[in-house]
Amino acid sequence: MFKQSLFLFAFAAGVPEPLNSQIATSQTLVVEIQNFAFTPARIEAHPGDVIEWTNQDFAPHTATADGNEWTTAALKNGASGRFIATSPGEIGYHCKYHPNMKGLIVITVKDAHAAGQESGR
């Protein structure tokens, strides 16, 4: 009962939504691998967003962080691999089979105040 009352008070007082509400609005950003290139080569994401690479080439490819912190499996034609954006910053990545293939993920935190103004809140 106490928790319910506290929740209702917080709701009525206009306490901002918790940070995890941003995760509920995450999106999937698609990067095509085609003609030995990542398209788009630069993608902007927010924490919680999923970046999904789909290989349209007949050669296998990966999406591998330049520091080797993460990598997709070898993606054959038609296969997809995913990465979930977490911390703000820039992450360069490449294909471990074709190092000339490069991409960049720019992760920024959503500005809740600006988002509220854009939606007319």
SVG drawing of the C-alpha trace seen along z (x, -y; Angstrom):
<svg xmlns="http://www.w3.org/2000/svg" viewBox="-2 -23 44 41">
<polyline fill="none" stroke="black" stroke-width="0.4" points="0.0,0.0 2.8,-2.4 4.6,-1.8 1.3,-2.4 0.8,-5.7 4.4,-6.8 4.0,-5.9 0.7,-7.9 2.4,-10.9 5.3,-10.8 3.0,-10.5 0.9,-13.5 3.9,-15.6 5.3,-15.3 8.5,-13.4 10.3,-12.9 10.1,-9.5 12.9,-7.1 15.9,-6.7 14.9,-3.2 11.9,-4.8 14.5,-5.8 15.2,-2.1 11.5,-1.5 11.8,-3.9 14.9,-2.2 15.0,-1.5 16.7,0.8 19.0,-0.9 19.8,1.1 23.2,1.1 23.4,3.0 26.6,4.7 26.7,4.4 29.5,4.1 32.1,4.6 30.9,1.5 28.8,0.7 25.8,-1.5 25.4,-3.9 29.1,-4.0 28.3,-6.4 25.2,-5.8 23.9,-7.8 22.4,-5.8 21.3,-6.2 21.9,-3.9 19.5,-0.9 19.3,-1.2 20.1,2.0 22.4,1.7 21.7,4.6 24.0,5.5 22.6,7.5 25.0,9.0 23.8,8.6 27.2,9.7 28.1,13.3 31.4,13.0 31.1,13.4 31.6,10.3 31.7,9.2 31.2,6.0 34.0,5.9 34.9,3.1 38.3,1.6 39.4,2.4 38.0,6.0 35.7,5.5 32.9,7.1 32.2,8.7 29.4,10.3 29.7,13.9 30.7,14.4 27.7,13.2 27.0,15.2 24.7,13.8 21.4,12.8 22.5,13.2 22.3,10.5 24.2,9.6 23.4,7.2 25.0,4.9 23.2,3.0 24.5,-0.5 25.3,-1.2 27.7,-4.0 28.0,-7.4 31.0,-7.8 32.2,-6.8 32.9,-3.3 34.9,-2.6 34.3,0.9 35.5,2.9 35.1,6.3 37.8,8.6 38.0,10.3 38.1,7.1 39.8,4.4 39.3,1.7 35.5,1.9 35.0,-0.6 32.1,-2.1 31.4,-4.4 28.7,-4.3 28.1,-7.6 26.2,-7.0 24.7,-10.0 22.3,-10.3 18.8,-11.6 18.1,-15.0 14.8,-14.4 14.1,-18.1 14.5,-18.8 12.5,-15.7 9.7,-17.0 9.8,-20.3 9.7,-18.7 6.6,-16.7 4.8,-19.7 5.0,-18.7"/>
</svg>
